């Protein structure tokens, strides 16, 4: 989430033009983290970025940790101006 927060911060500051420009970068981050989750024993890993309302990038994620209940959530990590 921290990296998606940073991307949204860069959108807010104007370093990244729009959420459409940022989406490929966040997809690569999701691929990287999916591999990391797999290495620690998680299953059914789905990390999917999306274009959120207001010009932000959001992320929907779900995975089954090695122990415990499945995790399913969606959020748009950002700071309120």
Order of alpha helices (4+ residues) and beta strands (2+ residues): alpha-alpha-beta-beta-beta
